[in-house]
């Protein structure tokens, strides 16, 4: 993760890696937009953050719908859990 001038790189300890990544994308995009409101890179960063959030919500819904490893193939539940809650 890179930080830009005037940015506080510290993130709360309770964020997962996924949450931290999404937070960084939106924070960095806001910083870029503050310098240039029409920054296309910042727009793309916000789209990526939104897509990651939607995918995380979908994975959380799948994780909440299944309770046994054999409900999904290839140990998918632990893999989903690792993506959502890796710290």
C-alpha positions, 0 to 999 in steps of 0.5 A: 500500500502506498501513501500520498502526501497529507494522507494518514497511513494508519488504519484501524486494527479491526479491518480485514485485508479486504476492508483495508484495501477498499478503504485505501482505494476510496481514500486515495481516490478522494485525494486524487479527486481533491486535486483534479475532480475529473481524474479518470484514475480516481474514478476507476479506483472508486469503481474497483472499490465498489466492485470489491464491496459487491463481491464481498457482500455476495461472498458473505451471503454465500457464506451465511447460506451454507453451514457445512464444507460438503455443501460446496465443492473443494472446501469453498467455505473456508476459502471464502472465509479466508478472503473475507476475514484475512487479517 
